[in-house]
Amino acid sequence: MEELAEGLLRTAFRVAKWVLFEWFVEVVLYWIGRGTLKFFSFGRYPHFNDKAEGRCITTGFLTVVVVFVALIYLL
């Protein structure tokens, strides 16, 4: 019985970890990247109907990495 409960808890934690990771990537990194692209393109890119999700997520990731490295360097 204990092994069954342990397996269920392990599965529940894996699902929760996956959901949180997907949320972080698709929401947090997307909007950071979208804001960064808007800032550097003076509001021209990306448009509302533009399918630039991958580019926004990549830009968001790079922005987070650059800020993190800059903070480490300054401290």
ChimeraX commands (.cxc) that place a marker at each C-alpha (Angstrom):
marker #1 position 0.00,0.00,0.00 radius 0.5
marker #1 position 2.85,2.34,0.83 radius 0.5
marker #1 position 4.46,1.77,-2.58 radius 0.5
marker #1 position 1.20,2.63,-4.31 radius 0.5
marker #1 position 0.89,5.91,-2.41 radius 0.5
marker #1 position 4.53,6.73,-3.14 radius 0.5
marker #1 position 4.00,6.12,-6.85 radius 0.5
marker #1 position 0.89,8.29,-6.92 radius 0.5
marker #1 position 2.65,11.12,-5.11 radius 0.5
marker #1 position 5.65,10.90,-7.41 radius 0.5
marker #1 position 3.35,11.07,-10.44 radius 0.5
marker #1 position 1.45,14.01,-8.98 radius 0.5
marker #1 position 4.68,15.91,-8.35 radius 0.5
marker #1 position 5.92,15.22,-11.88 radius 0.5
marker #1 position 2.68,16.53,-13.35 radius 0.5
marker #1 position 2.81,19.62,-11.13 radius 0.5
marker #1 position 6.44,20.26,-12.11 radius 0.5
marker #1 position 5.57,19.94,-15.80 radius 0.5
marker #1 position 2.59,22.29,-15.48 radius 0.5
marker #1 position 4.64,24.92,-13.63 radius 0.5
marker #1 position 7.46,24.68,-16.17 radius 0.5
marker #1 position 5.05,25.04,-19.09 radius 0.5
marker #1 position 3.38,28.00,-17.40 radius 0.5
marker #1 position 6.75,29.66,-16.81 radius 0.5
marker #1 position 7.87,29.20,-20.40 radius 0.5
marker #1 position 4.61,30.06,-22.11 radius 0.5
marker #1 position 3.53,32.94,-19.90 radius 0.5
marker #1 position 6.50,34.51,-18.15 radius 0.5
marker #1 position 9.16,34.14,-20.83 radius 0.5
marker #1 position 6.69,34.96,-23.61 radius 0.5
marker #1 position 5.64,38.28,-22.09 radius 0.5
marker #1 position 9.18,39.26,-21.11 radius 0.5
marker #1 position 10.29,38.54,-24.67 radius 0.5
marker #1 position 7.32,40.33,-26.19 radius 0.5
marker #1 position 8.01,43.42,-24.10 radius 0.5
marker #1 position 11.70,43.33,-24.97 radius 0.5
marker #1 position 10.97,43.03,-28.68 radius 0.5
marker #1 position 8.45,45.88,-28.47 radius 0.5
marker #1 position 10.99,48.03,-26.65 radius 0.5
marker #1 position 13.86,47.47,-29.07 radius 0.5
marker #1 position 11.68,47.76,-32.18 radius 0.5
marker #1 position 9.97,50.93,-30.88 radius 0.5
marker #1 position 6.58,49.19,-30.78 radius 0.5
marker #1 position 6.62,47.88,-34.34 radius 0.5
marker #1 position 7.16,44.20,-33.65 radius 0.5
marker #1 position 5.43,41.82,-32.84 radius 0.5
marker #1 position 1.94,42.71,-34.01 radius 0.5
marker #1 position -1.22,41.38,-32.35 radius 0.5
marker #1 position -1.96,38.89,-35.12 radius 0.5
marker #1 position 1.68,37.93,-35.61 radius 0.5
marker #1 position 2.64,34.31,-34.96 radius 0.5
marker #1 position 5.98,35.05,-33.27 radius 0.5
marker #1 position 5.55,32.93,-30.17 radius 0.5
marker #1 position 8.87,31.12,-30.55 radius 0.5
marker #1 position 10.77,34.33,-31.14 radius 0.5
marker #1 position 9.15,35.97,-28.11 radius 0.5
marker #1 position 9.98,33.01,-25.86 radius 0.5
marker #1 position 13.57,32.91,-27.12 radius 0.5
marker #1 position 13.98,36.63,-26.58 radius 0.5
marker #1 position 12.48,36.32,-23.11 radius 0.5
marker #1 position 14.90,33.55,-22.22 radius 0.5
marker #1 position 17.88,35.52,-23.50 radius 0.5
marker #1 position 16.71,38.61,-21.62 radius 0.5
marker #1 position 16.45,36.67,-18.36 radius 0.5
marker #1 position 19.92,35.18,-18.89 radius 0.5
marker #1 position 21.49,38.57,-19.69 radius 0.5
marker #1 position 19.89,40.21,-16.65 radius 0.5
marker #1 position 20.97,37.32,-14.42 radius 0.5
marker #1 position 24.57,37.47,-15.68 radius 0.5
marker #1 position 24.62,41.26,-15.30 radius 0.5
marker #1 position 23.40,40.98,-11.71 radius 0.5
marker #1 position 26.06,38.40,-10.90 radius 0.5
marker #1 position 28.72,40.58,-12.50 radius 0.5
marker #1 position 27.63,43.68,-10.59 radius 0.5
marker #1 position 27.44,41.93,-7.25 radius 0.5
marker link #1:1,2 radius 0.2
marker link #1:2,3 radius 0.2
marker link #1:3,4 radius 0.2
marker link #1:4,5 radius 0.2
marker link #1:5,6 radius 0.2
marker link #1:6,7 radius 0.2
marker link #1:7,8 radius 0.2
marker link #1:8,9 radius 0.2
marker link #1:9,10 radius 0.2
marker link #1:10,11 radius 0.2
marker link #1:11,12 radius 0.2
marker link #1:12,13 radius 0.2
marker link #1:13,14 radius 0.2
marker link #1:14,15 radius 0.2
marker link #1:15,16 radius 0.2
marker link #1:16,17 radius 0.2
marker link #1:17,18 radius 0.2
marker link #1:18,19 radius 0.2
marker link #1:19,20 radius 0.2
marker link #1:20,21 radius 0.2
marker link #1:21,22 radius 0.2
marker link #1:22,23 radius 0.2
marker link #1:23,24 radius 0.2
marker link #1:24,25 radius 0.2
marker link #1:25,26 radius 0.2
marker link #1:26,27 radius 0.2
marker link #1:27,28 radius 0.2
marker link #1:28,29 radius 0.2
marker link #1:29,30 radius 0.2
marker link #1:30,31 radius 0.2
marker link #1:31,32 radius 0.2
marker link #1:32,33 radius 0.2
marker link #1:33,34 radius 0.2
marker link #1:34,35 radius 0.2
marker link #1:35,36 radius 0.2
marker link #1:36,37 radius 0.2
marker link #1:37,38 radius 0.2
marker link #1:38,39 radius 0.2
marker link #1:39,40 radius 0.2
marker link #1:40,41 radius 0.2
marker link #1:41,42 radius 0.2
marker link #1:42,43 radius 0.2
marker link #1:43,44 radius 0.2
marker link #1:44,45 radius 0.2
marker link #1:45,46 radius 0.2
marker link #1:46,47 radius 0.2
marker link #1:47,48 radius 0.2
marker link #1:48,49 radius 0.2
marker link #1:49,50 radius 0.2
marker link #1:50,51 radius 0.2
marker link #1:51,52 radius 0.2
marker link #1:52,53 radius 0.2
marker link #1:53,54 radius 0.2
marker link #1:54,55 radius 0.2
marker link #1:55,56 radius 0.2
marker link #1:56,57 radius 0.2
marker link #1:57,58 radius 0.2
marker link #1:58,59 radius 0.2
marker link #1:59,60 radius 0.2
marker link #1:60,61 radius 0.2
marker link #1:61,62 radius 0.2
marker link #1:62,63 radius 0.2
marker link #1:63,64 radius 0.2
marker link #1:64,65 radius 0.2
marker link #1:65,66 radius 0.2
marker link #1:66,67 radius 0.2
marker link #1:67,68 radius 0.2
marker link #1:68,69 radius 0.2
marker link #1:69,70 radius 0.2
marker link #1:70,71 radius 0.2
marker link #1:71,72 radius 0.2
marker link #1:72,73 radius 0.2
marker link #1:73,74 radius 0.2
marker link #1:74,75 radius 0.2
view
